[in-house]
Amino acid sequence: MVARAACHTGARSPLSGIGQSDLLDSPRAGSRALRGGSVRTGGYVLTILLSLVAVPLLIRHLGVVGYGRYVVVISVVAVVSGLTEGGLNAIALREYATTSGVERKHMMHDALGVRLVLTTVGALAAVAFAALAGYGTALVLGTALAGIGMLLQLVQGLLAVSLESELRYGWVTACDLLRQTVSVALLVGLILAGAGIVALLGVAIPASGASLLLTAWLVRGRISLRPAFALRKWWPLIRDSVPWAAVLAVNVVYFRLVIILMSVVATAVQTGYFATSLRIVEVLIGIPALAVGAAYPILARAAHADGERFSYTSGRLFELSLVAGTWMVVCLEIGAPFAIHVLAGNQSDPSIAVLRIQGLAVIATFLAVGCGIPLLTLRRYREALVANLAALALSAGLTVALVGPLGARGGAIAAVGAEFTLAALVVRFLVRAIPNVHLAWITVPTVALAGVAATGLGLLLPVHPVIAATVASGVYFLLLRLLGRLPPEIRELLSHPGRSRPA
């Protein structure tokens, strides 16, 4: 009733009066998206720093085995989240940016209805899986609580479509930071109180609820907060999102498949070692999606209105993704001992080698995202699905073959192999989809050389890993500059950090 009243009282949100269509077509859109991507990335880094407060306490509180079980439940819920999200946010974002008035209002009514029904079904499926897999009463109950938190978070993400279509990434970031802040505060409090795993998994409910309330307040009076359950009106929306949903579903399953299989075929200790490494890698691979995703509304418009601009931007994304991904791997290889010790202490030292192997996948993730977004913008769903299915099959095969003899290291090798397979196929399909796209292949060996040299130097320096990674980063970019392969966008950002040019 409160949501319905907000829609009919004419209450204005803090964002009223913004014309997103004019903004997306203006020369200011590119710089706005670049700043938005930077803000979202910065906010994401802050969420990581906040997690550093809770995760080490969580690992020590639950122990390696207990933390492994905690991550398994989170992984199951994450898989279900990906399956039920189904690309609905992306479709809603596209429709929101290209419609207005009654048409937009009805679209959001239907989208909210679809979101509530599909996510509820998914949460029940997650609970059923946990029960059938023999996770035990506590973990089954924890899965149910995490599923409710997932529902609240996905509804919040759908409402945030209004903010994203207007490139208001500052507000989107604020909502994300609120959720993380509440989550960390509650986790720390519960750990200090000696709470069990069920209560810890239930933290997702108040954390996502707080973010949902803030988002609803921000968009009140601009979009409808009342879901519609007219099934006959859902089909056009569902039909449009099914291909994207299939791609996302396979992608989410394949990324989490290794640890889910390890929970069945590996020892609890080896699963815990891999879970610790996975926790670090999974927070890093969220960065490319944020940075590239900020430009999605503009990229989608260029695909229809300016083919030359679209081709040029797609080519630049390839080079930027390669340079950024390699830099992150340089830092990760050098800082792996520090990262593992911060999270889990000396009890997880075997995770250091696992992280150094699995961390290589970050390069492939950057490339897969940087080239995958243009591919999906062109609605090349079949190609994207084939790439993800190939990665899924390879991930399953390598995990079964390698985890037995190699343990957590075998799982890491499986994850890296799957990610590079995905990246290679996505790049190939992008070249086929855009014949005139220019990918700077000459950059690949140069970046690899600079990355290896910088990593070797950092590992040899007799200083703290953070200092060594900082020095290695400077050497990496200096080498790229001397070899003439430092992208102009990075040069401009380093020279004028407060300025960004229009796309």
Secondary structure as UniProt FT lines:
FT   HELIX           2..8
FT   TURN            9..10
FT   TURN            14..17
FT   HELIX           20..25
FT   HELIX           28..85
FT   TURN            86..87
FT   HELIX           88..98
FT   HELIX           101..132
FT   TURN            133..134
FT   HELIX           137..159
FT   HELIX           161..165
FT   TURN            166..167
FT   HELIX           169..192
FT   TURN            193..194
FT   HELIX           197..201
FT   TURN            202..203
FT   HELIX           204..219
FT   TURN            220..222
FT   HELIX           231..265
FT   HELIX           268..284
FT   HELIX           286..293
FT   TURN            294..295
FT   HELIX           296..305
FT   HELIX           307..344
FT   HELIX           345..348
FT   HELIX           350..358
FT   TURN            359..360
FT   HELIX           361..377
FT   TURN            378..379
FT   HELIX           381..406
FT   HELIX           408..433
FT   TURN            435..436
FT   TURN            441..442
FT   HELIX           443..460
FT   HELIX           465..482
FT   TURN            483..484
FT   HELIX           488..495
FT   TURN            497..498
//
